[in-house]
Amino acid sequence: MRIDKWLWAARFFKTRALAIKACDLGRIQWNGQTAKPAREVRVGDKLHIKSEAGEYDIEVLGLSEMRGPATVAQTLYNEPPESKERRKLAIEVKKAMPFYPEGKPSKKDRRQIIRFQGRD
């Protein structure tokens, strides 16, 4: 089975096109090697997946041609506890980072900045 199809069926990506793009960008590692979208995946293979949701280190437990419910998709792979902990830590670090709004500040924001800087 193609790796892009398996990634889509296991619900790591919403579409096969996104799975193909991730493979082309080198975000999918298959047994320590960069995977192309047509790479055959088999039971027992180790995958390292980088996606918007985080980084996963998984072992393939099953194959599926169809995209099913999330409960069925979770039975297709096994993720060790270390990988889960790394993702949780990355999420906490991301939440702790300060938020900076993009773009030009509004009139209210500019007034708050001026007040904070003491330039009244």
Secondary structure by P-SEA (a helix, b strand, c coil): ccaaaaaaaacccccaaaaaaaaaacccccccccccccccccccbbbbbbcccccccccccccccccccaaaaaacccccaaaaaaaaaaaaaaaacbbbbcccccaaaaaaaaaaaccc
